[in-house]
Structures are given as structure tokens and as C-alpha cells.
Amino acid sequence: MSTLTVTAKGQVTFKRDLLRHLGIEPGQQVEVVKSPGGRVTLRAAAPTGTIEDFIGCLAGKTRKTATLEEISEAASAGWSARP
């Protein structure tokens, strides 16, 4: 069990080993859920993404541009390979 100290500003710093245990990386957000009896649950926040974030995420990664036929063939091959 770890004991943490609350600062005058009401802040708490979690130790590195605890953050590793929770799978929380530097810069990542955490989610805190209040439970009855004064308990809280702390976990790494699930990344929130939108389709707008996804569109264009590979732009500039390659010089090749796929034709619609190539995209269709790749999609068909991917689905036909599924069990």
C-alpha cells in the first residue's frame, strides 16, 4: 500500500511504480470515478477519437496513391481471409 501526501493546493503526486501498474504514461489523462463510502477508482482514460481524427492520419506517410480498384481489391482480400 502506498501513502500519498496532499499539498496545500489539494494536489497529489502518484509514484512512478503506481502509474506503471495502472498503465498510465506521461502526458496521458486519467479517469477518476467516485464511489460510495469515500472510495475512488483511478484508471488510464480511454483515448477519445473521432472519425475526423482518423481521416488523413496516414497522409504524407507514403508517396504512393492507391486507386479505387486497389483499395477495393485490398478490402476484398482482407475480408476473404477472415475465418
mmCIF file as gemmi writes it, N, C-alpha and C atoms, coordinates in Angstrom:
data_model
loop_
_atom_site.group_PDB
_atom_site.id
_atom_site.type_symbol
_atom_site.label_atom_id
_atom_site.label_alt_id
_atom_site.label_comp_id
_atom_site.label_asym_id
_atom_site.label_entity_id
_atom_site.label_seq_id
_atom_site.pdbx_PDB_ins_code
_atom_site.Cartn_x
_atom_site.Cartn_y
_atom_site.Cartn_z
_atom_site.occupancy
_atom_site.B_iso_or_equiv
_atom_site.pdbx_formal_charge
_atom_site.auth_seq_id
_atom_site.auth_asym_id
_atom_site.pdbx_PDB_model_num
ATOM 1 N N . MET Axp A 1 ? 0.846 -1.18 0 1 0 ? 1 A 1
ATOM 2 C CA . MET Axp A 1 ? 0 0 0 1 0 ? 1 A 1
ATOM 3 C C . MET Axp A 1 ? 0.889 1.24 0 1 0 ? 1 A 1
ATOM 4 N N . SER Axp A 2 ? 0.524 2.22 -0.813 1 0 ? 2 A 1
ATOM 5 C CA . SER Axp A 2 ? 1.265 3.479 -0.88 1 0 ? 2 A 1
ATOM 6 C C . SER Axp A 2 ? 0.523 4.557 -0.111 1 0 ? 2 A 1
ATOM 7 N N . THR Axp A 3 ? 1.28 5.418 0.536 1 0 ? 3 A 1
ATOM 8 C CA . THR Axp A 3 ? 0.701 6.571 1.213 1 0 ? 3 A 1
ATOM 9 C C . THR Axp A 3 ? 1.154 7.819 0.479 1 0 ? 3 A 1
ATOM 10 N N . LEU Axp A 4 ? 0.211 8.668 0.104 1 0 ? 4 A 1
ATOM 11 C CA . LEU Axp A 4 ? 0.497 9.89 -0.626 1 0 ? 4 A 1
ATOM 12 C C . LEU Axp A 4 ? 0.172 11.093 0.236 1 0 ? 4 A 1
ATOM 13 N N . THR Axp A 5 ? 0.844 12.205 -0.022 1 0 ? 5 A 1
ATOM 14 C CA . THR Axp A 5 ? 0.635 13.434 0.74 1 0 ? 5 A 1
ATOM 15 C C . THR Axp A 5 ? -0.091 14.454 -0.126 1 0 ? 5 A 1
ATOM 16 N N . VAL Axp A 6 ? -1.091 15.098 0.456 1 0 ? 6 A 1
ATOM 17 C CA . VAL Axp A 6 ? -1.84 16.136 -0.238 1 0 ? 6 A 1
ATOM 18 C C . VAL Axp A 6 ? -1.153 17.47 0.02 1 0 ? 6 A 1
ATOM 19 N N . THR Axp A 7 ? -0.899 18.235 -1.061 1 0 ? 7 A 1
ATOM 20 C CA . THR Axp A 7 ? -0.245 19.536 -0.922 1 0 ? 7 A 1
ATOM 21 C C . THR Axp A 7 ? -1.243 20.582 -0.455 1 0 ? 7 A 1
ATOM 22 N N . ALA Axp A 8 ? -0.755 21.768 -0.148 1 0 ? 8 A 1
ATOM 23 C CA . ALA Axp A 8 ? -1.621 22.876 0.271 1 0 ? 8 A 1
ATOM 24 C C . ALA Axp A 8 ? -2.614 23.248 -0.828 1 0 ? 8 A 1
ATOM 25 N N . LYS Axp A 9 ? -2.251 22.968 -2.091 1 0 ? 9 A 1
ATOM 26 C CA . LYS Axp A 9 ? -3.148 23.249 -3.219 1 0 ? 9 A 1
ATOM 27 C C . LYS Axp A 9 ? -4.161 22.133 -3.447 1 0 ? 9 A 1
ATOM 28 N N . GLY Axp A 10 ? -4.109 21.08 -2.644 1 0 ? 10 A 1
ATOM 29 C CA . GLY Axp A 10 ? -5.034 19.963 -2.797 1 0 ? 10 A 1
ATOM 30 C C . GLY Axp A 10 ? -4.609 18.979 -3.877 1 0 ? 10 A 1
ATOM 31 N N . GLN Axp A 11 ? -3.339 18.974 -4.212 1 0 ? 11 A 1
ATOM 32 C CA . GLN Axp A 11 ? -2.836 18.087 -5.258 1 0 ? 11 A 1
ATOM 33 C C . GLN Axp A 11 ? -2.092 16.895 -4.662 1 0 ? 11 A 1
ATOM 34 N N . VAL Axp A 12 ? -2.098 15.802 -5.41 1 0 ? 12 A 1
ATOM 35 C CA . VAL Axp A 12 ? -1.413 14.588 -5.011 1 0 ? 12 A 1
ATOM 36 C C . VAL Axp A 12 ? -0.547 14.132 -6.177 1 0 ? 12 A 1
ATOM 37 N N . THR Axp A 13 ? 0.669 13.703 -5.89 1 0 ? 13 A 1
ATOM 38 C CA . THR Axp A 13 ? 1.558 13.163 -6.917 1 0 ? 13 A 1
ATOM 39 C C . THR Axp A 13 ? 1.632 11.662 -6.731 1 0 ? 13 A 1
ATOM 40 N N . PHE Axp A 14 ? 1.317 10.923 -7.804 1 0 ? 14 A 1
ATOM 41 C CA . PHE Axp A 14 ? 1.378 9.471 -7.747 1 0 ? 14 A 1
ATOM 42 C C . PHE Axp A 14 ? 2.782 9.001 -8.083 1 0 ? 14 A 1
ATOM 43 N N . LYS Axp A 15 ? 3.239 8.015 -7.382 1 0 ? 15 A 1
ATOM 44 C CA . LYS Axp A 15 ? 4.578 7.457 -7.596 1 0 ? 15 A 1
ATOM 45 C C . LYS Axp A 15 ? 4.64 6.738 -8.951 1 0 ? 15 A 1
ATOM 46 N N . ARG Axp A 16 ? 5.828 6.732 -9.536 1 0 ? 16 A 1
ATOM 47 C CA . ARG Axp A 16 ? 6.054 6.143 -10.856 1 0 ? 16 A 1
ATOM 48 C C . ARG Axp A 16 ? 5.61 4.679 -10.917 1 0 ? 16 A 1
ATOM 49 N N . ASP Axp A 17 ? 5.924 3.898 -9.864 1 0 ? 17 A 1
ATOM 50 C CA . ASP Axp A 17 ? 5.562 2.478 -9.904 1 0 ? 17 A 1
ATOM 51 C C . ASP Axp A 17 ? 4.054 2.274 -9.902 1 0 ? 17 A 1
ATOM 52 N N . LEU Axp A 18 ? 3.319 3.135 -9.248 1 0 ? 18 A 1
ATOM 53 C CA . LEU Axp A 18 ? 1.865 3.05 -9.234 1 0 ? 18 A 1
ATOM 54 C C . LEU Axp A 18 ? 1.295 3.396 -10.611 1 0 ? 18 A 1
ATOM 55 N N . LEU Axp A 19 ? 1.841 4.428 -11.233 1 0 ? 19 A 1
ATOM 56 C CA . LEU Axp A 19 ? 1.39 4.809 -12.571 1 0 ? 19 A 1
ATOM 57 C C . LEU Axp A 19 ? 1.686 3.697 -13.581 1 0 ? 19 A 1
ATOM 58 N N . ARG Axp A 20 ? 2.848 3.075 -13.461 1 0 ? 20 A 1
ATOM 59 C CA . ARG Axp A 20 ? 3.179 1.943 -14.345 1 0 ? 20 A 1
ATOM 60 C C . ARG Axp A 20 ? 2.188 0.802 -14.145 1 0 ? 20 A 1
ATOM 61 N N . HIS Axp A 21 ? 1.867 0.528 -12.88 1 0 ? 21 A 1
ATOM 62 C CA . HIS Axp A 21 ? 0.91 -0.534 -12.565 1 0 ? 21 A 1
ATOM 63 C C . HIS Axp A 21 ? -0.442 -0.269 -13.228 1 0 ? 21 A 1
ATOM 64 N N . LEU Axp A 22 ? -0.829 0.993 -13.296 1 0 ? 22 A 1
ATOM 65 C CA . LEU Axp A 22 ? -2.104 1.371 -13.903 1 0 ? 22 A 1
ATOM 66 C C . LEU Axp A 22 ? -2.014 1.509 -15.425 1 0 ? 22 A 1
ATOM 67 N N . GLY Axp A 23 ? -0.803 1.441 -15.962 1 0 ? 23 A 1
ATOM 68 C CA . GLY Axp A 23 ? -0.641 1.579 -17.408 1 0 ? 23 A 1
ATOM 69 C C . GLY Axp A 23 ? -0.766 3.006 -17.883 1 0 ? 23 A 1
ATOM 70 N N . ILE Axp A 24 ? -0.438 3.953 -17.008 1 0 ? 24 A 1
ATOM 71 C CA . ILE Axp A 24 ? -0.561 5.374 -17.333 1 0 ? 24 A 1
ATOM 72 C C . ILE Axp A 24 ? 0.805 5.915 -17.732 1 0 ? 24 A 1
ATOM 73 N N . GLU Axp A 25 ? 0.865 6.501 -18.922 1 0 ? 25 A 1
ATOM 74 C CA . GLU Axp A 25 ? 2.094 7.054 -19.474 1 0 ? 25 A 1
ATOM 75 C C . GLU Axp A 25 ? 2.143 8.566 -19.236 1 0 ? 25 A 1
ATOM 76 N N . PRO Axp A 26 ? 3.338 9.159 -19.242 1 0 ? 26 A 1
ATOM 77 C CA . PRO Axp A 26 ? 3.441 10.613 -19.105 1 0 ? 26 A 1
ATOM 78 C C . PRO Axp A 26 ? 2.628 11.328 -20.195 1 0 ? 26 A 1
ATOM 79 N N . GLY Axp A 27 ? 1.905 12.332 -19.8 1 0 ? 27 A 1
ATOM 80 C CA . GLY Axp A 27 ? 1.085 13.098 -20.729 1 0 ? 27 A 1
ATOM 81 C C . GLY Axp A 27 ? -0.306 12.522 -20.951 1 0 ? 27 A 1
ATOM 82 N N . GLN Axp A 28 ? -0.537 11.317 -20.479 1 0 ? 28 A 1
ATOM 83 C CA . GLN Axp A 28 ? -1.835 10.67 -20.659 1 0 ? 28 A 1
ATOM 84 C C . GLN Axp A 28 ? -2.808 11.169 -19.596 1 0 ? 28 A 1
ATOM 85 N N . GLN Axp A 29 ? -4.074 11.159 -19.922 1 0 ? 29 A 1
ATOM 86 C CA . GLN Axp A 29 ? -5.091 11.575 -18.965 1 0 ? 29 A 1
ATOM 87 C C . GLN Axp A 29 ? -5.538 10.389 -18.129 1 0 ? 29 A 1
ATOM 88 N N . VAL Axp A 30 ? -6.024 10.688 -16.924 1 0 ? 30 A 1
ATOM 89 C CA . VAL Axp A 30 ? -6.556 9.649 -16.048 1 0 ? 30 A 1
ATOM 90 C C . VAL Axp A 30 ? -8.026 9.919 -15.804 1 0 ? 30 A 1
ATOM 91 N N . GLU Axp A 31 ? -8.733 8.866 -15.502 1 0 ? 31 A 1
ATOM 92 C CA . GLU Axp A 31 ? -10.161 8.963 -15.217 1 0 ? 31 A 1
ATOM 93 C C . GLU Axp A 31 ? -10.362 8.59 -13.755 1 0 ? 31 A 1
ATOM 94 N N . VAL Axp A 32 ? -11.108 9.402 -13.031 1 0 ? 32 A 1
ATOM 95 C CA . VAL Axp A 32 ? -11.389 9.153 -11.621 1 0 ? 32 A 1
ATOM 96 C C . VAL Axp A 32 ? -12.899 9.017 -11.461 1 0 ? 32 A 1
ATOM 97 N N . VAL Axp A 33 ? -13.331 7.892 -10.877 1 0 ? 33 A 1
ATOM 98 C CA . VAL Axp A 33 ? -14.75 7.632 -10.664 1 0 ? 33 A 1
ATOM 99 C C . VAL Axp A 33 ? -15.008 7.605 -9.162 1 0 ? 33 A 1
ATOM 100 N N . LYS Axp A 34 ? -15.936 8.442 -8.703 1 0 ? 34 A 1
ATOM 101 C CA . LYS Axp A 34 ? -16.301 8.471 -7.283 1 0 ? 34 A 1
ATOM 102 C C . LYS Axp A 34 ? -17.25 7.321 -6.974 1 0 ? 34 A 1
ATOM 103 N N . SER Axp A 35 ? -16.985 6.634 -5.865 1 0 ? 35 A 1
ATOM 104 C CA . SER Axp A 35 ? -17.831 5.531 -5.411 1 0 ? 35 A 1
ATOM 105 C C . SER Axp A 35 ? -18.329 5.83 -4.011 1 0 ? 35 A 1
ATOM 106 N N . PRO Axp A 36 ? -19.401 5.175 -3.587 1 0 ? 36 A 1
ATOM 107 C CA . PRO Axp A 36 ? -19.908 5.385 -2.229 1 0 ? 36 A 1
ATOM 108 C C . PRO Axp A 36 ? -18.841 5.036 -1.189 1 0 ? 36 A 1
ATOM 109 N N . GLY Axp A 37 ? -18.965 5.627 -0.039 1 0 ? 37 A 1
ATOM 110 C CA . GLY Axp A 37 ? -18.064 5.327 1.071 1 0 ? 37 A 1
ATOM 111 C C . GLY Axp A 37 ? -16.726 6.023 0.975 1 0 ? 37 A 1
ATOM 112 N N . GLY Axp A 38 ? -16.624 7.07 0.156 1 0 ? 38 A 1
ATOM 113 C CA . GLY Axp A 38 ? -15.383 7.816 0.059 1 0 ? 38 A 1
ATOM 114 C C . GLY Axp A 38 ? -14.302 7.135 -0.764 1 0 ? 38 A 1
ATOM 115 N N . ARG Axp A 39 ? -14.664 6.163 -1.58 1 0 ? 39 A 1
ATOM 116 C CA . ARG Axp A 39 ? -13.692 5.472 -2.43 1 0 ? 39 A 1
ATOM 117 C C . ARG Axp A 39 ? -13.701 6.068 -3.833 1 0 ? 39 A 1
ATOM 118 N N . VAL Axp A 40 ? -12.562 5.966 -4.487 1 0 ? 40 A 1
ATOM 119 C CA . VAL Axp A 40 ? -12.46 6.385 -5.879 1 0 ? 40 A 1
ATOM 120 C C . VAL Axp A 40 ? -11.735 5.298 -6.669 1 0 ? 40 A 1
ATOM 121 N N . THR Axp A 41 ? -12.019 5.249 -7.953 1 0 ? 41 A 1
ATOM 122 C CA . THR Axp A 41 ? -11.322 4.348 -8.864 1 0 ? 41 A 1
ATOM 123 C C . THR Axp A 41 ? -10.534 5.22 -9.829 1 0 ? 41 A 1
ATOM 124 N N . LEU Axp A 42 ? -9.269 4.897 -9.992 1 0 ? 42 A 1
ATOM 125 C CA . LEU Axp A 42 ? -8.379 5.648 -10.869 1 0 ? 42 A 1
ATOM 126 C C . LEU Axp A 42 ? -7.916 4.713 -11.969 1 0 ? 42 A 1
ATOM 127 N N . ARG Axp A 43 ? -8.013 5.176 -13.235 1 0 ? 43 A 1
ATOM 128 C CA . ARG Axp A 43 ? -7.545 4.362 -14.358 1 0 ? 43 A 1
ATOM 129 C C . ARG Axp A 43 ? -7.143 5.263 -15.509 1 0 ? 43 A 1
ATOM 130 N N . ALA Axp A 44 ? -6.38 4.697 -16.425 1 0 ? 44 A 1
ATOM 131 C CA . ALA Axp A 44 ? -5.994 5.445 -17.616 1 0 ? 44 A 1
ATOM 132 C C . ALA Axp A 44 ? -7.251 5.747 -18.414 1 0 ? 44 A 1
ATOM 133 N N . ALA Axp A 45 ? -7.397 6.988 -18.83 1 0 ? 45 A 1
ATOM 134 C CA . ALA Axp A 45 ? -8.566 7.381 -19.606 1 0 ? 45 A 1
ATOM 135 C C . ALA Axp A 45 ? -8.474 6.773 -20.995 1 0 ? 45 A 1
ATOM 136 N N . ALA Axp A 46 ? -9.592 6.283 -21.479 1 0 ? 46 A 1
ATOM 137 C CA . ALA Axp A 46 ? -9.638 5.736 -22.833 1 0 ? 46 A 1
ATOM 138 C C . ALA Axp A 46 ? -9.461 6.879 -23.822 1 0 ? 46 A 1
ATOM 139 N N . PRO Axp A 47 ? -8.646 6.662 -24.832 1 0 ? 47 A 1
ATOM 140 C CA . PRO Axp A 47 ? -8.46 7.737 -25.809 1 0 ? 47 A 1
ATOM 141 C C . PRO Axp A 47 ? -9.77 8.042 -26.515 1 0 ? 47 A 1
ATOM 142 N N . THR Axp A 48 ? -10.049 9.3 -26.649 1 0 ? 48 A 1
ATOM 143 C CA . THR Axp A 48 ? -11.246 9.703 -27.367 1 0 ? 48 A 1
ATOM 144 C C . THR Axp A 48 ? -10.836 10.119 -28.759 1 0 ? 48 A 1
ATOM 145 N N . GLY Axp A 49 ? -11.468 9.549 -29.704 1 0 ? 49 A 1
ATOM 146 C CA . GLY Axp A 49 ? -11.136 9.864 -31.084 1 0 ? 49 A 1
ATOM 147 C C . GLY Axp A 49 ? -12.397 9.995 -31.898 1 0 ? 49 A 1
ATOM 148 N N . THR Axp A 50 ? -12.288 10.742 -32.931 1 0 ? 50 A 1
ATOM 149 C CA . THR Axp A 50 ? -13.406 10.915 -33.836 1 0 ? 50 A 1
ATOM 150 C C . THR Axp A 50 ? -12.974 10.46 -35.219 1 0 ? 50 A 1
ATOM 151 N N . ILE Axp A 51 ? -13.905 10.306 -36.096 1 0 ? 51 A 1
ATOM 152 C CA . ILE Axp A 51 ? -13.577 9.933 -37.456 1 0 ? 51 A 1
ATOM 153 C C . ILE Axp A 51 ? -12.735 11.021 -38.106 1 0 ? 51 A 1
ATOM 154 N N . GLU Axp A 52 ? -12.932 12.263 -37.693 1 0 ? 52 A 1
ATOM 155 C CA . GLU Axp A 52 ? -12.129 13.366 -38.227 1 0 ? 52 A 1
ATOM 156 C C . GLU Axp A 52 ? -10.659 13.211 -37.836 1 0 ? 52 A 1
ATOM 157 N N . ASP Axp A 53 ? -10.407 12.681 -36.626 1 0 ? 53 A 1
ATOM 158 C CA . ASP Axp A 53 ? -9.035 12.426 -36.198 1 0 ? 53 A 1
ATOM 159 C C . ASP Axp A 53 ? -8.399 11.327 -37.047 1 0 ? 53 A 1
ATOM 160 N N . PHE Axp A 54 ? -9.211 10.343 -37.42 1 0 ? 54 A 1
ATOM 161 C CA . PHE Axp A 54 ? -8.709 9.206 -38.182 1 0 ? 54 A 1
ATOM 162 C C . PHE Axp A 54 ? -8.437 9.563 -39.641 1 0 ? 54 A 1
ATOM 163 N N . ILE Axp A 55 ? -9.344 10.32 -40.229 1 0 ? 55 A 1
ATOM 164 C CA . ILE Axp A 55 ? -9.2 10.66 -41.649 1 0 ? 55 A 1
ATOM 165 C C . ILE Axp A 55 ? -7.924 11.475 -41.843 1 0 ? 55 A 1
ATOM 166 N N . GLY Axp A 56 ? -7.117 11.028 -42.718 1 0 ? 56 A 1
ATOM 167 C CA . GLY Axp A 56 ? -5.881 11.733 -43.021 1 0 ? 56 A 1
ATOM 168 C C . GLY Axp A 56 ? -4.723 11.416 -42.098 1 0 ? 56 A 1
ATOM 169 N N . CYS Axp A 57 ? -4.902 10.465 -41.172 1 0 ? 57 A 1
ATOM 170 C CA . CYS Axp A 57 ? -3.817 10.172 -40.229 1 0 ? 57 A 1
ATOM 171 C C . CYS Axp A 57 ? -2.611 9.552 -40.931 1 0 ? 57 A 1
ATOM 172 N N . LEU Axp A 58 ? -2.814 8.983 -42.114 1 0 ? 58 A 1
ATOM 173 C CA . LEU Axp A 58 ? -1.7 8.397 -42.857 1 0 ? 58 A 1
ATOM 174 C C . LEU Axp A 58 ? -1.189 9.324 -43.961 1 0 ? 58 A 1
ATOM 175 N N . ALA Axp A 59 ? -1.772 10.496 -44.068 1 0 ? 59 A 1
ATOM 176 C CA . ALA Axp A 59 ? -1.367 11.432 -45.115 1 0 ? 59 A 1
ATOM 177 C C . ALA Axp A 59 ? 0.111 11.767 -44.972 1 0 ? 59 A 1
ATOM 178 N N . GLY Axp A 60 ? 0.819 11.721 -46.079 1 0 ? 60 A 1
ATOM 179 C CA . GLY Axp A 60 ? 2.236 12.049 -46.083 1 0 ? 60 A 1
ATOM 180 C C . GLY Axp A 60 ? 3.145 10.92 -45.634 1 0 ? 60 A 1
ATOM 181 N N . LYS Axp A 61 ? 2.593 9.748 -45.306 1 0 ? 61 A 1
ATOM 182 C CA . LYS Axp A 61 ? 3.401 8.619 -44.842 1 0 ? 61 A 1
ATOM 183 C C . LYS Axp A 61 ? 4.016 7.85 -46.011 1 0 ? 61 A 1
ATOM 184 N N . THR Axp A 62 ? 3.46 8.011 -47.197 1 0 ? 62 A 1
ATOM 185 C CA . THR Axp A 62 ? 3.971 7.323 -48.384 1 0 ? 62 A 1
ATOM 186 C C . THR Axp A 62 ? 3.742 8.204 -49.597 1 0 ? 62 A 1
ATOM 187 N N . ARG Axp A 63 ? 4.496 7.932 -50.63 1 0 ? 63 A 1
ATOM 188 C CA . ARG Axp A 63 ? 4.33 8.702 -51.864 1 0 ? 63 A 1
ATOM 189 C C . ARG Axp A 63 ? 3.325 8.039 -52.8 1 0 ? 63 A 1
ATOM 190 N N . LYS Axp A 64 ? 2.972 6.784 -52.52 1 0 ? 64 A 1
ATOM 191 C CA . LYS Axp A 64 ? 2.06 6.044 -53.379 1 0 ? 64 A 1
ATOM 192 C C . LYS Axp A 64 ? 0.614 6.447 -53.106 1 0 ? 64 A 1
ATOM 193 N N . THR Axp A 65 ? -0.142 6.554 -54.169 1 0 ? 65 A 1
ATOM 194 C CA . THR Axp A 65 ? -1.566 6.819 -54.058 1 0 ? 65 A 1
ATOM 195 C C . THR Axp A 65 ? -2.3 5.618 -54.62 1 0 ? 65 A 1
ATOM 196 N N . ALA Axp A 66 ? -3.166 5.009 -53.828 1 0 ? 66 A 1
ATOM 197 C CA . ALA Axp A 66 ? -3.907 3.832 -54.264 1 0 ? 66 A 1
ATOM 198 C C . ALA Axp A 66 ? -5.108 4.256 -55.094 1 0 ? 66 A 1
ATOM 199 N N . THR Axp A 67 ? -5.381 3.47 -56.126 1 0 ? 67 A 1
ATOM 200 C CA . THR Axp A 67 ? -6.58 3.719 -56.932 1 0 ? 67 A 1
ATOM 201 C C . THR Axp A 67 ? -7.769 3.093 -56.212 1 0 ? 67 A 1
ATOM 202 N N . LEU Axp A 68 ? -8.965 3.441 -56.634 1 0 ? 68 A 1
ATOM 203 C CA . LEU Axp A 68 ? -10.156 2.841 -56.036 1 0 ? 68 A 1
ATOM 204 C C . LEU Axp A 68 ? -10.178 1.334 -56.257 1 0 ? 68 A 1
ATOM 205 N N . GLU Axp A 69 ? -9.698 0.886 -57.404 1 0 ? 69 A 1
ATOM 206 C CA . GLU Axp A 69 ? -9.644 -0.555 -57.675 1 0 ? 69 A 1
ATOM 207 C C . GLU Axp A 69 ? -8.699 -1.252 -56.701 1 0 ? 69 A 1
ATOM 208 N N . GLU Axp A 70 ? -7.537 -0.656 -56.435 1 0 ? 70 A 1
ATOM 209 C CA . GLU Axp A 70 ? -6.582 -1.244 -55.494 1 0 ? 70 A 1
ATOM 210 C C . GLU Axp A 70 ? -7.154 -1.294 -54.081 1 0 ? 70 A 1
ATOM 211 N N . ILE Axp A 71 ? -7.85 -0.245 -53.704 1 0 ? 71 A 1
ATOM 212 C CA . ILE Axp A 71 ? -8.474 -0.214 -52.373 1 0 ? 71 A 1
ATOM 213 C C . ILE Axp A 71 ? -9.533 -1.292 -52.279 1 0 ? 71 A 1
ATOM 214 N N . SER Axp A 72 ? -10.353 -1.44 -53.314 1 0 ? 72 A 1
ATOM 215 C CA . SER Axp A 72 ? -11.407 -2.451 -53.33 1 0 ? 72 A 1
ATOM 216 C C . SER Axp A 72 ? -10.817 -3.857 -53.264 1 0 ? 72 A 1
ATOM 217 N N . GLU Axp A 73 ? -9.757 -4.104 -54.031 1 0 ? 73 A 1
ATOM 218 C CA . GLU Axp A 73 ? -9.108 -5.412 -54.012 1 0 ? 73 A 1
ATOM 219 C C . GLU Axp A 73 ? -8.529 -5.715 -52.633 1 0 ? 73 A 1
ATOM 220 N N . ALA Axp A 74 ? -7.903 -4.752 -52.001 1 0 ? 74 A 1
ATOM 221 C CA . ALA Axp A 74 ? -7.317 -4.953 -50.67 1 0 ? 74 A 1
ATOM 222 C C . ALA Axp A 74 ? -8.416 -5.235 -49.646 1 0 ? 74 A 1
ATOM 223 N N . ALA Axp A 75 ? -9.516 -4.515 -49.745 1 0 ? 75 A 1
ATOM 224 C CA . ALA Axp A 75 ? -10.629 -4.741 -48.815 1 0 ? 75 A 1
ATOM 225 C C . ALA Axp A 75 ? -11.213 -6.14 -49.013 1 0 ? 75 A 1
ATOM 226 N N . SER Axp A 76 ? -11.39 -6.548 -50.262 1 0 ? 76 A 1
ATOM 227 C CA . SER Axp A 76 ? -11.935 -7.884 -50.547 1 0 ? 76 A 1
ATOM 228 C C . SER Axp A 76 ? -11.002 -8.972 -50.044 1 0 ? 76 A 1
ATOM 229 N N . ALA Axp A 77 ? -9.717 -8.794 -50.273 1 0 ? 77 A 1
ATOM 230 C CA . ALA Axp A 77 ? -8.741 -9.786 -49.817 1 0 ? 77 A 1
ATOM 231 C C . ALA Axp A 77 ? -8.744 -9.88 -48.299 1 0 ? 77 A 1
ATOM 232 N N . GLY Axp A 78 ? -8.868 -8.75 -47.629 1 0 ? 78 A 1
ATOM 233 C CA . GLY Axp A 78 ? -8.886 -8.747 -46.16 1 0 ? 78 A 1
ATOM 234 C C . GLY Axp A 78 ? -10.092 -9.474 -45.61 1 0 ? 78 A 1
ATOM 235 N N . TRP Axp A 79 ? -11.271 -9.24 -46.198 1 0 ? 79 A 1
ATOM 236 C CA . TRP Axp A 79 ? -12.481 -9.894 -45.719 1 0 ? 79 A 1
ATOM 237 C C . TRP Axp A 79 ? -12.492 -11.379 -46.063 1 0 ? 79 A 1
ATOM 238 N N . SER Axp A 80 ? -11.973 -11.739 -47.232 1 0 ? 80 A 1
ATOM 239 C CA . SER Axp A 80 ? -11.997 -13.158 -47.617 1 0 ? 80 A 1
ATOM 240 C C . SER Axp A 80 ? -11.019 -13.982 -46.781 1 0 ? 80 A 1
ATOM 241 N N . ALA Axp A 81 ? -10.03 -13.35 -46.194 1 0 ? 81 A 1
ATOM 242 C CA . ALA Axp A 81 ? -9.051 -14.065 -45.378 1 0 ? 81 A 1
ATOM 243 C C . ALA Axp A 81 ? -9.559 -14.323 -43.968 1 0 ? 81 A 1
ATOM 244 N N . ARG Axp A 82 ? -10.677 -13.732 -43.599 1 0 ? 82 A 1
ATOM 245 C CA . ARG Axp A 82 ? -11.216 -13.935 -42.242 1 0 ? 82 A 1
ATOM 246 C C . ARG Axp A 82 ? -11.851 -15.303 -42.129 1 0 ? 82 A 1
ATOM 247 N N . PRO Axp A 83 ? -11.714 -15.944 -40.971 1 0 ? 83 A 1
ATOM 248 C CA . PRO Axp A 83 ? -12.3 -17.275 -40.763 1 0 ? 83 A 1
ATOM 249 C C . PRO Axp A 83 ? -13.82 -17.239 -40.683 1 0 ? 83 A 1
